[in-house]
Amino acid sequence: MMITLNGAPVATRAASLAELLANEGFGAKVATARNGDFVPAGLRAATRLAEGDRIEVVAPTQGG
């Protein structure tokens, strides 16, 4: 299926948000949203992906 990940089109076979994150190499310490709605870490495995979903993943950065 085709989804949008951080603004870019991506073809994926991942069934859940957790599976997508693992497949794309993201660690556990990220914030996620599906179609504009925040998805807590504890719900990622239960969050099913669908054709056309817009997924945003934000990782913390260090700086000063």
C-alpha positions as MATLAB code, in Angstrom:
seq = 'MMITLNGAPVATRAASLAELLANEGFGAKVATARNGDFVPAGLRAATRLAEGDRIEVVAPTQGG';
ca = [
       0.000    0.000    0.000;
       1.063    3.597   -0.440;
       1.280    5.935    2.532;
       2.971    9.265    3.174;
       5.786    9.147    5.723;
       7.128   12.512    6.863;
       5.875   14.095    3.651;
       7.283   11.499    1.248;
       5.363    8.726   -0.536;
       6.343    5.265    0.709;
       5.250    1.804   -0.412;
       4.917   -0.524    2.570;
       3.592   -3.936    3.530;
       3.497   -2.989    7.226;
       0.127   -3.695    8.823;
       0.626   -1.537   11.920;
       2.333    1.682   12.874;
       4.757   -0.267   15.096;
       5.710   -2.525   12.187;
       6.236    0.472    9.909;
       8.535    2.136   12.443;
      10.599   -1.044   12.789;
      10.792   -1.545    9.012;
      11.900    2.052    8.447;
      14.576    1.916   11.179;
      13.036    4.272   13.734;
      13.796    3.706   17.412;
      11.266    3.647   20.235;
      11.979    7.225   21.351;
       9.926    9.018   18.717;
       6.601   10.829   18.614;
       4.086    9.612   16.046;
       0.925   10.876   14.390;
      -1.472    9.201   11.961;
      -3.549   11.517    9.779;
      -2.859   14.401   12.157;
      -3.762   12.549   15.366;
      -1.112   11.775   17.995;
      -0.540    8.030   18.521;
       0.961    7.115   21.930;
       3.729    4.502   21.942;
       1.466    2.006   23.699;
      -1.062    2.092   20.847;
       1.305    1.787   17.877;
       1.012   -2.007   17.581;
      -2.792   -1.734   17.559;
      -2.847    1.174   15.081;
      -3.579   -0.386   11.696;
      -2.334    1.326    8.571;
      -4.546    2.001    5.558;
      -3.925    3.107    1.989;
      -3.275    6.849    1.875;
      -2.474    7.306    5.575;
      -0.266   10.264    6.461;
       2.298    9.284    9.099;
       4.554   11.774   10.837;
       7.494   10.634   12.961;
       9.476   13.120   15.029;
      12.652   12.181   16.882;
      14.043   14.317   19.712;
      17.180   16.285   18.948;
      19.856   17.541   21.266;
      21.101   21.038   21.058;
      21.956   24.043   23.020;
];
